[in-house]
Each structure stands twice: as C-alpha cells, then as structure tokens.
Amino acid sequence: MTAALARRDDMPAPAPRKRTRSRKYSSAPLAVVPPVEQLGPAMLGCTEKQRRFVLELRDGPVGYGSEVRAARAAGYGGPASTDNAMKVEAHRVLHNPNVQAALREVGARIVRAEAFQSIRNVVEIARDLKHRDCLKANLAIMDRGGFAVETTHNIKVEHEHTHRHSLTADQVTARILELAARAGVDVAKLPPTIDAVAEELPA
C-alpha cells in the first residue's frame, strides 16, 4: 500500500486542459450598406469590404468574437479559415487608418442621434425631486444652458528682492585682474584705469 502511494506521488501532475472557446456569433451579415451618396467622406475612403466591416461592428453583437464575426460577415477569409487566422485578419482590418476614420465617423453619427434621448433622460431625472441625482441633473442642464455657476479666483503674488554689493574701487579692480588672469588674459595689455569722480549736473 505504501509503495503504491509512493509511486502515485512520483507521477507527474496532469497538464491543465486548455480552455477552448467555441464560436460565439453567427457570421451571417446583419448590416446593409447604404447607397454611396449617403456615405460620409471617411466611409467613401474605404473599400467595399472595409465599409461592410465597419457597419457589421456597428450593427452586430458586442463582446468576445465580435470583431472576428464582423470580418467574416464582411467577406474576409473563407470557409476554411480558422478562428486564429480570422483573429489576425480582423486585427489587421480594424487597425487600418481608413477603417479607424470610418469608425469615428459612424460613431459620431450614432452619438448625435442618441444625444436627444440622453437629453430627455437628464430632464426626467431633473424633474424627479426624489431621484438621488436630481441636483446633478439640474446643475448639468443649467451649465449647458448658459447658467453655469461662476467662480472667481484671486491670486496675489508679491516678490521683493534686494541684492547689494559694497565694494571699493580697489576691490573692484583687484577682482577684474583676478578674473582676467583666470581667463588667460595678459594683464599688462589691459587698458589703464581711469580715475574719475561722478558729479550730478544741475537741471
């Protein structure tokens, strides 16, 4: 019994089973590409497949595998293409600059269209005095309506700096000669010192 337990302890642990995810969404197309005259400039800059890819992302489900589903629905790959191959293809298409610009263009249209519903939602919350965000909603409406609370900040900066040197004429001359010697200037070639006294002229 002990020997059997010892042999069992010496056996390597089984490798963990790798989790495989099955295909979550159908690759059947869901989006309808509108006529060319209804497309924006960014969408016009895309190929037909790229346009379908953008619209499939817009209209399709969201979550794991959505990009691969959009790529298949747009016509990328083939029946024999594996999910790993389609992941690479979907990543390549998604990060194409033209596709990125088209996604922003289509997304902006969605935001503008949904903005009116968002405004209605905020107004409903603002009118509900029992809602916990009633005050926030009212402040947000006032802010967007031009009645924002004005705040004033007064900043006073004071700076005083006094720096004085009290040196005699001989000390100044000695300092000049010292700096000239450090710089390798022949002191003998320096111009002579002029002795003078400053006088204030009458106005």
C-alpha positions, 0 to 999 in steps of 0.5 A: 500500500505504501509503495503504491502511494509512493509511486502515485506521488512520483507521477507527474501532475496532469497538464491543465486542459486548455480552455477552448472557446467555441464560436460565439456569433453567427457570421451571417451579415446583419448590416446593409450598406447604404447607397454611396451618396449617403456615405460620409467622406471617411466611409467613401475612403474605404473599400467595399469590404472595409465599409461592410466591416465597419457597419457589421461592428456597428450593427452586430453583437458586442463582446468576445468574437465580435470583431472576428464575426464582423470580418467574416460577415464582411467577406474576409477569409473563407470557409476554411479559415480558422478562428486564429487566422480570422483573429489576425485578419480582423486585427489587421482590418480594424487597425487600418487608418481608413477603417479607424476614420470610418469608425469615428465617423459612424460613431459620431453619427450614432452619438448625435442621434442618441444625444436627444434621448440622453437629453430627455433622460437628464430632464426626467431625472431633473424633474424627479425631486426624489431621484438621488441625482436630481441636483446633478441633473439640474446643475448639468442642464443649467451649465449647458444652458448658459447658467453655469455657476461662476467662480472667481479666483484671486491670486496675489503674488508679491516678490521683493528682492534686494541684492547689494554689493559694497565694494571699493574701487580697489576691490573692484579692480583687484577682482577684474585682474583676478578674473582676467588672469583666470581667463588667460588674459595678459594683464599688462595689455589691459587698458589703464584705469581711469580715475574719475569722480561722478558729479550730478549736473544741475537741471 
